């Protein structure tokens, strides 16, 4: 029996890709929920700085994603 061709291997990877994106997304969501809960427990004094930091991180990720796609 011949080994699978590279095209067949890529097709299998393309089929599994959405599943792995879902798994990674669920882990990110769980992390955000746990971090948000812990932040709320610390009180409002740290909420402002945390929101600025999180907002800056989101903007940086969005800009880097846009730049990576445009190349």
C-alpha positions in Angstrom: 0.0 0.0 0.0 1.3 3.4 -0.9 1.7 6.2 1.6 -0.9 9.0 1.3 -0.1 11.7 -1.1 0.6 15.2 0.3 -2.7 16.4 -1.1 -4.6 13.8 0.9 -2.8 14.8 4.0 -3.6 18.4 3.5 -7.3 17.5 2.9 -7.4 15.7 6.2 -5.8 18.6 8.0 -8.3 21.0 6.4 -11.1 18.9 7.7 -9.8 18.9 11.2 -8.8 22.6 11.3 -12.3 23.9 12.4 -12.4 21.4 15.2 -9.1 22.6 16.6 -10.1 26.2 16.2 -13.2 25.4 18.3 -11.1 23.6 21.0 -8.6 26.6 21.2 -11.5 29.0 21.3 -13.2 27.2 24.2 -9.9 27.2 26.1 -9.5 30.9 25.5 -13.1 31.6 26.6 -12.6 29.6 29.8 -9.5 31.5 30.6 -11.2 34.8 30.0 -14.1 33.9 32.2 -11.8 32.7 35.1 -9.6 35.8 34.8 -12.7 38.1 34.7 -14.1 36.4 37.8 -10.9 36.9 39.7 -10.7 40.5 38.6 -14.2 41.2 39.8 -13.3 39.7 43.2 -10.3 42.1 43.5 -12.7 45.1 43.3 -13.2 48.2 41.2 -9.9 49.8 42.0 -8.1 47.5 39.5 -10.9 47.3 36.9 -9.9 50.4 35.1 -6.3 49.4 34.6 -7.3 45.9 33.6 -9.8 47.1 31.1 -7.2 49.5 29.5 -4.7 46.7 29.4 -7.2 44.2 27.9 -8.4 46.8 25.3 -4.8 47.6 24.3 -4.1 43.9 23.8 -7.2 43.4 21.7 -6.3 46.3 19.5 -2.7 45.1 19.1 -3.9 41.6 18.1 -6.3 43.0 15.6 -3.6 45.2 14.0 -1.1 42.3 13.9 -3.8 40.1 12.3 -4.6 42.7 9.7 -1.0 43.2 8.9 -0.3 39.5 8.6 -3.3 39.0 6.2 -2.3 41.9 4.0 1.2 40.5 3.4 
